[in-house]
Amino acid sequence: MTNEKGKVLLKLNISEFELPPTKDALVIGKNAPIGTEAATRMMEAIAPDQFIPLRVEDKWVESIILRKSILHAISSDLLISSILEDVRGLIQYQPLLKLAIHVSSEAEKSFEFEEGEGLS
Amino acid sequence: MKRIADIMTQDYPTSNGSMSVGAALEWMREHHVDSLPVVQDGHLLTVFDLSSLTSVHPNRLLCDALQGSVVTVTPDTSLSTALDIANTNQLTILAVVENNLYVGTVSTAEIQENLGFCMDSLTDLPGLEALKEKAVGYLDQEQEIAIIILNLENFHEFTKEYGHSVGMQMIQEVTRSIQKQINEDMDFASCYGGDELVILTTRRISDAEKWAENLKKGIEEIRIQGISDSISVLTGVRGGSRNGDRTVNESTIIAEDLINLASQAAFESKPVLLQPQEDPKAYEAMISSLNARPVIVGMSLHTTGTHAEVEVTLKLGEIIHVGTSRGLSVAHSIPRLVADATLQAAALFMPQEYSFMLETVQTVNLSVGGSLIVVVVTLSGPDEIKTLTGSAMAQEDPYRNAMKAALHAVNRILTRHNQPKFSTKQDESYLFGGKAGMKLDLN
């Protein structure tokens, strides 16, 4: 007679589900399991009217789903070329990437003073 | 002439693109379709085939798997143009789009079938309909064309003598011989029945005539291993063109006329095998049967009150047949009755299983002056249903014109079924001028 005993181990990894799942942009590679249309519909459902798909002419990248407000700070052409440059090495192996984009601006002005003038 | 609108289907399955690639592939395999059009809000996005989808991640939506541009045709596209497009792009179906909206689908197989492709036969050549379409296309562009008929004169007897498989081997060799000499930029070969090849060419008529002789020579030199007999060929060449603005259907009529005339020329080139002095009666019968088409003997019209009865008498050789048609005795319906009676008489020269049905009798006014009477007939036979067209320039006698146009429509098919029979065995006594080596069988 045998007496068998079983044991089930349950382990949970708990973390917050971010809404939306990407902060500022989702880069969709051509080999990604989700395409632009499906990703746009998903983002629209999760964060209505906040993201916009930008189609890209690139060997590896199909599109960038971008937070619309970013475009107030930087032009889409400049942004796309910067993103493509940065993700190029990775997108071949990870065809779906999420991005956080920080846009900051610096301003510098110079003034010329007449003799006798100046900061006092 | 058929257009894509005549054969396209609106029942072919489509997707709106929301299906995943994996699900679409599974569905296509289950339903045995190898192409799937994606249509959103009436607009065609693409047509997927199995091979283009298998390289896409199965989780993607179809609308996320779009690649490149989509090849389409319009309902008005001619069948031969559509087939060219399908072949060039290696497509098994073509989506039909009108005013940027998807309106249907047509398969390459359907186009080929409607063009009368002899795909199952050994020739693998398109049928006469495809050639007519090409010819009309050239004529519409006012380009000069020539039609070459190559009639394999003793093919039936050859097959009877040596068996079906040798006959098929011979027809394959004949096709190969022609294809070797074809220049695809200017020539288009088609098959008509089992023993006639029709070639459309844009060569000048004098060049076409020389070329036809080369084709004939090439065919007559073919030998099947172990068989000394060969196939003899009758050639007929006729050329023409269309100038200026004419009626819409005129190119079709010219194309059909050229085919008929070339066919007639081929039969007229048949070598005369009997000398008149040998047997005058047999000679007369042979000449008549060589023409192989009936002549109009007479017509009678009887009217009683509101009804009319027309009798048309035709003669072929020694045989006379009378056709009758009855209807209302309204003036404009009489030519129709005359054409119908002509067809009834002509049908009696055909095997029983064939019949002619009169579709329309129309008078077409030509912009250059005068008018043409056009008769459209449907031929029904055991293996074929086809539309035949005949025309005659309208002269003073409208009834005679109707008879002529009706006969013109069916002459070609009558000729095919009333050719004299030849034996492939040599018989010196029937040779004329040492030409040809066959015996005429007048029975």
Interface residues (C-beta under 8 A of the other chain):
Chain A: N31 A32 P33 I34 G35 T36 E37 A38
Chain B: G17 H57 N59 R60 L61 C63 D64 A65
